[in-house]
Amino acid sequence: MKTLHLWGILLFTLCLTHHSYAKKQSLTSELTCEQKTAIVLPYVDDFKDYPKPVVNEMIAYLAPCVAAEDITAIYITGVLTLYRDNSPFSDQREREAIALLTKATDANYKPAILKLAVLYLTGEFRKLGNEADSKATSFFRKMLDLNYKPDIANYGLGYLEMKGLTHRNRIGQYYVARRLFNASNLPMAKHWLAVMDYNGYGIINNVPNKAKALQNLQDNNILNSKILRASLIAQENNWIPISQEEDKLLREGPGFTPLDKNKLNKTFDGKLIEYDWGWRKKEVRRYQSFTIRFTPNSSTTIPYELKINGQTYTGTGRIAGNIIRLSLVIPLKVIYPDHPEISEVKYIFKRLAFRETTLGGDQVWIIKPERGFTFASQENWRERIHNVRFILKDQNTTASTTRLSATITDTADFAVISPNPISDQFTITYNFNKSTDIKVAIYDLYGNKKIDLPARRTNGIGHKTLPIDSSNLTKGIYLVQMTVNGATYTKTISKN
């Protein structure tokens, strides 16, 4: 039913009810708070869709009951306060809504406990940052203590535990999540249990049971599960391997060395690495290349241009210690697609902590969102992002883009790989301005040599093409190492 129709019914009901009581009592009699809240309460879940002037009228309508400490009126007004105007949540409006709803929960008014649990879980109160997750946890636990809607409470707690949102170290607690999901009869609990089965989460020895997972998704008669099942069948969700050294660096703290703007005044090759919720090395789900150019114009102001997935994003950040404050928005594909209208999600990064270190002999920056703040949110779901890291390498010293001034043409990279991602065969096209000794080898990210081609010497100037048979390579990320006149250069390829 359309919202305006709902409001028409509500207003009509208000008039009729008021008129009926007035006839029975007197023409000037007022409805009691119990009568007023009984009229409004059935519509509380639709308040966000109501016209804002009507929301404000409803707040005024219930104001005497709030002043009289009527708990139901306090709860309803708390919900109405969330949606009393069209602007995003202001600090004042958020504080007022939280105060009213918390007052109702203190009186063990069960619908208020559920409302706050869901609001905190979905990130509705954005100003609270990571505190929202712990508050959602406490309210879901309170629901269990009161034996109020235990299916919802167990599902909410299971989701928080699975995503690692309830713990300071932000690591998914799979065994706990599995127990909670099993205690819920909600279809979405069965949905996430199937995902855990598919990946071997919360199972002894972490052995995946993909057949069981796909069958359970098929039996779970909701659209989300059907979409996810089709997606899992269409793509092999294999882990992306990364090196032990890389994994170790990504887990270390950000450090506290203030940023030197001169070190950032350049173009960097970057990797965006996203782990799954358990933060195990084998759980890397995304390994995305990008470039970013910083052009600081003062000691604290730093414009940037980021290129990723064929798109360019620009903005300006501010340096504070080892932190850059910015508003970086990166749309990325959903890892577990289960919604008919959502194929990508916007990752929004507000505060990034930088740490300079070495990786494979190269100077790099390890970047992670600063812990303890709402530094990032997935816009569609408004979840805190805690499992994403960045690695930056100076493009002028990165092996994949360094040019040899005496040997390599100075107008373009000396080698182009096509296609990339590769299939069962790809080519390397290179361009030198004199005779050159060249050798090519391909390694996985653990340093294992997978392909080793004989050394060759190119004679003359111009483009040369080297075909490579990659049919024996499995899906994943690989490094193409080219040794040119004794100097080594590296490019990254992937096989889907």
N, C-alpha and C positions, 0 to 999 in steps of 0.2 A: 504494500500500500504506500502511496506517495506521502512525503512528509507533510505537505500542505493539507492533504486529506486527514492525516492523523491529527494535525493541529485543529482542523475544523471540528473533528469529533471531540477533542479535548475541551476546546472552548465551549462547544455546545453542551458537553457534559457538565462543565463548571456552572454554566448558566442554569441548566435544568436542576442541578443538585441544589444550588443556592436558592433557587426559586421554590423548590419543594420544601426545604427546611424552613424558609421564611414563612410559607403558608402555614406550616405546622406550628411554628413558634410565634413569630411576629414579623411584620414587614421590615423591621430594622435589626433583626437578630443576625449575629455573625456566626459563621460556621466555626466549630471547634477546630483546634489544631489536628486532632485525630481525623476529623472529617476532611480537612484540607489536604493533609498528606495522603489520605486514602485515595483522593481524586488524582493527585499528581504522580504518586509512586509508580503506577504501572507503566509510565512513559519515560522513566528515568534513563533508560538505555538509549533513547532517541534524542536526548537533549542536544547533542553535538550538531544535529541536522536542523534544529529549529531556527527560525529568524531571530537575530540577536535582540531586537526590541522586545520580542515576546519572552526571551530568556530573562531579560532585565525585569520585565513585569512580574514574572514568576518569582524572582528573588524578592521583589518588594511585597508580593502577595504572602510569602512565607515569613517575612521579617519578624512580625510579632511572635510567631511560634518559635523562631530561633532565639529571640530575646527571652522567651519563656522556658528555654532549655529543653524544648521538645527534641529528642534524639533523632527521630525520623526526619523532622524538618531540617535539622542541622546537616544530616547526611545528604538530603536532596539539594539543599542550598550549596553544599560543598561541590557537588557534581555540576550544578548550574554555574557556579563561579568559574569552572574550567572553560566554559563556552560563552561567557557573557559578552565578548566582542570578537571581532574578526582577526585581531592581531595575534602574532605568536605569543606564547606564554611570556608575560612579564614577571619579573621577580616578585612584585607585589601580589599579582593575581595568583601566582603559584603558591606563595606563602599563605595567602588567605584560604585557598582551596585545601591545602595540606592541613592547615590548622583545624578547619571545620571537619574534614574527614577523619583526622586523627582523634578529635574529640569524640566522634561517634564510635571509633574503634576502641577507645579507652573504656567506653560503656559496653563493650562486647557486642556492638550492633553488627551482626554478621555480614549484611550486604556491604557495609563500609569497609570491612576487613578485606573482602574479596575485591572490591573496587580498587583499593590502594595496592593490593598485591599485583593486580593486572596492570595498573598504571605504571608502577615501578618496573615491572617485567618488560613492558613494551617501550620503556624509555620516554614516556610522556612527560615526566618531570626532568627535562634535559639539564637543568642547572645543577642537579645533584650529582651528576657524573657517576663514578663507580659506586658511590654510596647507594644508588638506586637498586643495584643488584642485591646488596645485603639486606636492604629494607624489604624488597620483594620476598626474599628468603624468609625473613622473620614473620611476615604476614601470612605466607602460605603455611608455615609451621603452626601459627596460631589457629588457622583454619582446621588443621589436623587435631590440635588440642581440643577444639570445640566440636569436633566431628561434623564440621560444616562443609558440605560439598567435597568430600575426600578425593573423588576422582580428579577434580580440577586441581586441588592442592598437590596431590602426588604428581600430576603431570607437570605443573609449574616448577616444583622442586626438581623433578627429574631433568627438565630442560636446562635449568640453571646449572645443575651438577654436570650434565653432559658437556655443556659449553665451557665449563671451567669458570663460571661467573660468580661463584660463591666463595672463592678462595683467593687469598692474597697472591699466591703464585700463579693464578690464572691457568691451571692445568685441569683438563677435563677429568672428572671422577667417574669413570665408566661403570664400575661395579655398583656404586651407589645409585647412579642414574638408572641402571638396568633394574635394580630392585624397586625403585619408585615407579618407573614406567609399568612394571608388571603389576603394581598395586592399583593402577588406574584402568578404568574401562573406556576411557576416551579413545576414539579412533586415532587421534594424532599421537597418543602415547604408543600405540601399535605401530604407527608410521615410523617414529624415531627408533623404536626397537628394531625394526627391519633394517634401518640404516646402520645401526650398531652391529647387527648380525652380518651385514654385507662387508663391513670393514674389520670384523673380529674384535670389536670393542666390548670390554666387560666380559670376555670369554676366556676361559683357561687357555694359556699358551697363545692367546691372541690369534686364533685360527679363524679366518673368515668362513662364513657359511653362505655363499652367494645364492645358492639354489633355494635355501630356506628363506632368505630375505626376499627374493623375487616372488616366491609363492605367497608369503605373508602380505606383501604389497598388493598382490592380485586379490587376495581374500579380504583385504581391508577396504571395504567398499566406499571409499571417498575419492574425490577427484585428485587431491594432492598425491595420493599413493599411486594412482594410475599414471599420472604424468611422470612422477619420479621413476617408476618402474620402466617406462618406455625410455627414459633418458639413460638409465643405468645399462639397459640392454644395448642401446645405440652407441655407447662409448665405453671403452675399457678404462675404468677408474684406477689405473695403476698409480702407485706413488712415484713422485719425481725424485730421483736420487740426488743428494748433495754430499759434498765431502765432509769428513769428520771435522776438519779445520773450520770450514765455513759454518757448520752447525754450531760448533763451540762458540765462535765469535758472535753469532746471532743471539745466543742465550745470555751473554755477559751483560753487565750493567752499562748504562750510557756513559759513565765517567762525568767529570765536572770541569774539564778544561775549557775555558772560554773560547768561543769561535774567533778565528782570525779572518776578517773579511777578505784579505788578500789571498788566502788559500782557497777561498770559494769563488774567486773572480775568474771563472773558467767554465768549460763545458765538461760534463761528466757522463760516462756510460753507467747505467744503473740496472739493478735487478730488484724487482719487487718479489719478495718471497712470502708466501702465506702457508702456514702450517694448519693442519686440522686441529681439533680442540685439545688433543692429548699432548701436543708439543713433543712427540717422539720424532727422532730424526727421520724415520721412515714415513712420517705423516705429512710431508710437503705436498700440498695440493696445487700450488700455483708458483710458477717461476717465470716472471714476466720481464722482458727487457724494455728499457726506455732510455731516453737521454734527457738531461736537464741542464740548462744554462743559467748560472747565477751572474748577475751584474750589479753588485752592491754600489750604491751611489752615496752612501754615508757610512758612518761607523755602525749604525743600527738598522738602516733600511736596505732591503735586498730584494729587488725584482727578480723574477724567475720565469723561465719558459720551459715547460715540460712537454715532451713528445712521447706518446705511448699509443699503441694500437692504431697508428695512422692519424691520431688526433693531436692537436696542440692546445695546451692549457697555460695561461699566463696569470700572473698575480704578483703581489708584493708582500714580502714577509718582514718581520722585525726580529733582530737578533737580541737575545737576552741571555748572557752567559753562554751555555752550550746548547741553548734552545733557539729554534726559529719558530716564531708565532706566525701563522699564516692561515689561509682558508683554501686548502688544496682538495679539489674534488676530482676523483678518478672513477669513471664508470667501468665496472668489470663484470664479466659473466658470473652468474650464480653457480656455485660449485655443486649444490644439490638442487637442481631446478624442480620445483613441485607446484608451480602456480601457472595458470594458463596465460597470465598477462605480465609476468615478471621473468625476463630472461637475463637481466643484468641488474646490478645494484650499485649505487653510488657510494664510494668510500670517501668520507669527509675527514680530513686530517687537519687539526687545529694547532697542535703543538708537537714538534719533532725534536728529539734529543739526538745530538751528533757526538760521535766518538771516533777519533782518528786511530787507526791501527794498521797492521800489515796482514795481507792475505796472499799466499802464494808468492811472497817476495815483493808484492806491489803495495804501495800506500793506498789505503782505502778509507772511506767513511762508512761506519755502521750507524744506521739511523733507526730509531724506534720511537713510537709515540710515548710521551712522558707518562709514567705510571702515576695513578692516583687522580687523574683528571678526566673529564669527558673530552678527551682529545680527538676522538673520532667516533662516528656513528654510521651504521649502515642505514641509509635514509629511509628505505622502505620498511625496515623492521626496527630501526633505532636501537641497535645493539651496540654495546661498546666493543671496539676492535682491539684485541690484545695479542693476536697471533700473526701480525704482519710486521715484517722488517724490510729495510732497504739497504742495499750495498751500492756505494758510488766509487767509481774509479775515474781519475783524471783522464780525459780522452786523449790528451797529448802523450801520455805514458802507457795507456792501455794497449796491450799487445794487439788487440783486434783492429785498432785504427792507426797505429804508428806508421809513419812513412819513412822510407829510406831516401834521404835527399839525393844520394849519389846513384841510386839504382832504380828507384821507383818513381813513376811519373808524379809530378807534384800537383796534378789537377783533380785527382780522385783517389779513393782507396785502391791499393794495388791489386786486390782480389775481390771478386764478387761471387757469392755462392747462390746457386739457383737450382731448384726452388728451395726456399727455407720458410716453413718446415719442409724437410726433405721427404722423399718417398723411398722406393727401392733403388733409385739411382739419382744422382745429382751431379752437377758440374761445378768446377772452380774455374772461373775465367780471370786471368791475371794479365797485367800490363807492365812491362819493364822497358826501360830506355837503353838497356845494353844486355849483353849475354850474362846469364845469371844461373847459379847452382840452386836448385830447389828440391826440398824433400817434404812430403806430406804424411802425417800420421793422425789418427783419430782416437781420442780417449773418452772413456766415460768419466763421470764426475768423481769417481773414486780413484782415478789415476790409472785404470786398467787400459792398456793399449788394445783397441778393437780392430783397427785397420792400419797396416803399415805398408806404404807404397815405396817402391824403389826410388832412389835419388835420380834426378834427371837434370840436364843442363839445357836451358833455353838459349837459342841462338838468334840474335837479331832483335829488333825493336818491334813492338806491336802486341796485340791481344793474342793470348794462347788459351786454349780450353782443355781442361783435364777432367775426363769423365770418371766417376767413382761409383762402384757397385756397393750399395749399402743395404742390400736385401737381407743380410745376416744381422743387422742391427735391430734390436727391439725398440719399442717406443720409449722415448725419454729425451734427455738433454745430453749433448755431446760437445766436445771441444775439438775443433780442427786445428792442429798445430802445423804451421808452415815454417820451415827453416830456410831462410833466404840468405845465401852467402854467409852462413854461420850464425846469423841472427834469427831468433825465434819469435814468431807472431802467432796469435791465436784468435780464432773466431768461434762463436757459439752457434750450434745448429740444434734443431729439435726434430724428432720424428714422431708424428701423431699416429 
